[in-house]
Amino acid sequence: MGDRETRNHSDVTDFILVGFRVHPELHILLFLLFLLVYAMILLGNIGMMVIIMFDPRLNTPMYFFLGNLAFVDLFYSSVIAPKAMINFWSESKSISFAGCVTQLFLFALFIVTEGFLLAVMAYDRFIAICNPLLYTVQMSTRVCVQLVAGSYFCGCISSVLQTSMTFTLSFCASRTIDHFYCDTRPLQRLSCSDLFILRMVSFTLSGLIILPTIIVIVISYLYIVSTVLKIPSTEGRQKAFSTCSSHLGVVSVLYGAVFFMYLTPDTFPELSKVASLCYTLLTPMLNPLIYSLRNKDVKEALNKLLEKKSTIL
């Protein structure tokens, strides 16, 4: 390494989050944009959870999964957005070593959990449309809880492996992370260690997470489309496609952003930051909007809740 100082992870007490390389005058604009998006995330996802909890008509497996999706969206965006907004006003832009570990762990936990939840939701729609007579048996409360718990478990295992391997690296003298949150790839750029094993583990984990979830989603929707096209009534086909199109929209936004992020070469960090915005803030903001605007039951439940509130006032 020449005369370059090498530090073990135990010697590093904090990191510097560079954020977006823009003129300081634009920081206020970015702060307001982040604040607006985060406020919409809070309002949309908390609202979705409240509607699902308090409307008995939404006491079904599909909305149980949707409520968990809203919970995951709310928390993984909350891991990123507040710190990013603080750094727009901070001169040091520092994050403690423990804070960086926590941020990476929680973000990895929730983003992987979301991928598995989306696969579970596709499977749920497959059973509901292709095997409606067996739906209550195959998607019982016990099965639904097991599927959600399994999603969180997979997210936790993946996060523990990714985080522990990342922070056992030796970091070079620079503690400057060229990103707006602690992520694996920017942290790897600071490392003086051999990254071969970490990259192989990351590649394997990505394959074990992305391939099965995409396969479940694709196969489920191939069967769904085949079944829906056989429905004689136009109204029946529209209703079936309406419930599925929301889910497909969410899947497209999330996986599109993730693929763009990890296929972008390290030589274009600013592009990676833009792609990261899509799944750290844009997806959590759009999910409740997509499901509420495209879902008749959610809209009716929201109207009922608002009417009840206006009556009380």
N, C-alpha and C positions, 0 to 999 in steps of 0.2 A: 504493500500500500504506500510505499515511499515514506515521506515524512507526515503522512496524513494520520491524524490521531484516530484511534479506534476505541470505541466505548462499548462495553458490554451493556445489555439492557438494564442491569442493576444500577449502572452509573447515571442513566438518563432519568432526570426528575420531571421533565416536561418536554412538550413539542410545540412548535409554532405552526399554526394553520394559516397558510398563505391566503386561501380563499380565491376570489376572482381577481385576476390581474387587470383591473380597470382603473380609470382616473378616480382619485379620492372623491371628486364631486358626485360621482355616480353611486357611491356607497349609500347615500341617503335614499336614492331611488330604489336600489336593490333591497335595502332594509324595508321600505314600504311595500315592495312587491312580495318579499318573504312574509311580512306581517299579514298582508291581505290573504295570501294563499294559506298560511297556517291558521288564520282565523276561520277560513272556509273549511279547512280540514277538521278543526275542532267542532264547528257547528254541524257539519254534515255527518261526521262519524258518530259523535255523541247523540245527535238527533236520531240517526238510524238505530242505534242501540236502544234508545228510550222508546221509540215507536215499536220495535220488535218485542221489547219486554212487557209493554203495557197493553198491547192489542192482542186479545186471545185468538183472533183469526190468523195471526202470524205465528202461532205456536206449532210450526211444522219444521221438518228437517231442513228444508231449503233456507228458511229464515234463521234457523239456529246456526247454520253455517255462515250465512250472511252477517249475522251479529258478531260472530267470531272474526270474520274478515274485517269488519269495521273496527273492532278492538285492536287487531294487529296493525291496521293502517294508522290508527290514532297513535299507537305507541312507538312504532318505528319512525314515524315522521317527527314525533316529539323528542326522540333521541338525537335528531339532526338539527331541526329548525331553530330551537331556542339558542343553542350555542353559536350557530351560524349568524343569527341576528345580533347577538352580543358582540361578536367579532367585527361587525361592521362599524361599531363605535369604539372598539378597543384598539389601543396602539400596540400592545404587546401581542395580541391574538394568540395567546398561549393556552394550552390545555395540559393538565397534569398527566403524568404517565398513567396513573390509576384511572383518570377520566378517559384517556384515550383507549385503554384496555376495555373499560366498561362500555364505551360508545361502540367500539367494533363488535364486542360480544353481543350486545343487545340488538344492534342493527342486523348482524348475521343471523341471530336467532329468529327475529321477526320476518325478515325477507325470505328466508328458507321456509318458514312456517306458512307464509302466504302462498308460496309456490305449491306446497302440498294441499293447502286448503282449496285452491283453485281446481286442482285435480279431483279432490273429493266432491266439490260442487258439480263438476262435469259428470262424475259417476252418479251423483244424486239425480241429475236431470235425465241421464240415460235410463235409470231404473224407473223414474216417474213416467217417462214417455214410452219406453219400449216394453216395460213390464208393469203396467199400472196396477194390475190385480195383486201383485206380490209386493207392492211398494211398502205398505205398512209393516210387512214381515221383514223384508230385507233392509229397510231403513228404520228399524226400531230405535227407541231412545238409547238403548244400550249400545247399539252399533254406531249411532251418530256420535255419542260421547267417546267411544273408542277411536273412531276416525279422527276426531279433533285432537284427542290426547296424543294419538300417533303422530299427527302433524307437528305438534309442539315438541314431541320427543325427538323427532328427526331434526327439527330446527336446532334443538339444544345440543344434540350430539355433533352436528356439523359445526355449530358455533364454537363449541369447546375445542374441537380439533383445530379449526382455522385460527382461533385467537391464541391458543397456547403455542402453536408452532410459529405464529408471526412474532410473538413477543419473547420467544426464546432466542431470536436472532440477535447478533451483535450489530449495533448501529454505529455508523461513522460519526465524525465530529459534527456534521450538520444535523440539526434536529428540526429542520424546516420541511413540513409536509406540504407538498404542492397540491392541496385539495381544500375543500371547505369542511371536511370531516375526516375522521380517522378510518381509512380504508386499507385493505391489504396491499393493493398494487402501489400506491404512493409510499407506504411504509417500506415495501421491498426495495424501493429506489435508495433508501437511506442505509440499507444494510451492507455490511462488509462480509457477511457470511455467504457460504455456498448455498444458492437458492434452488438447486436441482430438486432436492427432496421435497421442499415446500411446494414448489410448482407442480411436481408430480402428484402430491397429495391434493392440492387445490384442483388440478385437472380431474383427478379421480372423483373427488367430491362433487364437482360440477356435473360430471357425467352421471353420477348416481342420483343426483337431485333433478337435473333438467330432463334427461332422457325419459325416465319412468313417468314423470308428471306430464310431459308433452305427449307421450304415447297414450297414456290414459285419456287425456283430453281429446286427442285426434280420433282415437278409436271410438270413444263415447259419442262424439259428434257425427262420425260417419254413420253409426247406427241410428242416431237421432234423426239425421236428415233423411235417411232411407225410410224410417218409420213415418215421419211427418208427411213425406210426399205421398204416402199411401192413404192419408186421412182424406175422406171424400169431401168434407165441407171446407170451404174457403176460410170460414171463421175459425174452425178448429186448427187449421194449419197456421193462420196468423197468430193465434194465441200461443201455440207451441213455439213458433219461431221468435215471438216477442220475449218469452221468458229466457230463451237461450241466447238471443242476440246481445243482451246486456252482459252476460257472462263472457261471451266471445270478445266483446269490446274491451273488457277489463284485462283478459288474458293477452290480447294483442298489444295493449299499451305497455303492460309490465314486461313481457318477454321481448318485445321489440326493443325497449330501452336497455334491458339487460344484455341482449346480444350485441347491440350497438356499442355499449360500454366496454364489454370485454373483447370485442373484435377490433376496437380502435387501438392502433399501435401506441406504445408508451411515449412516442415522440410527439404526440398531440394531446397533452394533458388537458388543455382547455376544452377540447371536444369531449373528453371523458367527464369533465365537470358538468357540461350541458346534458349529457346522457344521464348522469347521476341525478340531476334535477328531476328528470322524467319519472324515475321510480322512487325517489325519496320524498318528493312533494307533489308532483303532478298526478301520479297514480292515486295516492290517498285522497287527493282533492276530487278527482273525477269519479272514483268508485261509487260514493253515495249518490252523486248526481246521476250517473248512468242508471243505477238500480232504481232510483226514485222516479226518474222521468220515464223510464221504459216499463215500469211495473205498476199495474192498476191497483193491486192490493196495497202496496206501500203508499200510493197517492191517496187512496181512500182512508187508510189508517192515519195519515198525516192530517188530512182534512178533519177527520173525527177528533183528533187530539187538539187541533187548533180551535174547533168549535167548542169543545169542552172547556178550554182555557178562556175563551172569550165569554162564555156563560158565567164562569166563576168570577171574572173581572167585572 
